[in-house]
Amino acid sequence: YSVEEYEGNKTSSFQLALRIAPEIDLQTLVGPSYPLESYKQAIAAARSAGREGHVKVVFDHRS
């Protein structure tokens, strides 16, 4: 991981993410979930995830 400067201190990106995670709504970063058999739709969604404001697309294998 890289090193970031935050509030005048240098810290690892991972530690910074752990520090600020409780302050933001992480649910907004995760896009829709798809059953495995809908993998083509999931891949299409993942390709446009940044434009949609999501970072991750999730497979739900429970069904």
Buried (B, 14 or more C-beta within 10 A) or exposed (E): EEEBEEEEEEBEEEEBEEEEEEEEEEEEEEBBBBEEEBEEEBEEBBEEBEEEEBEEBBEEEEE
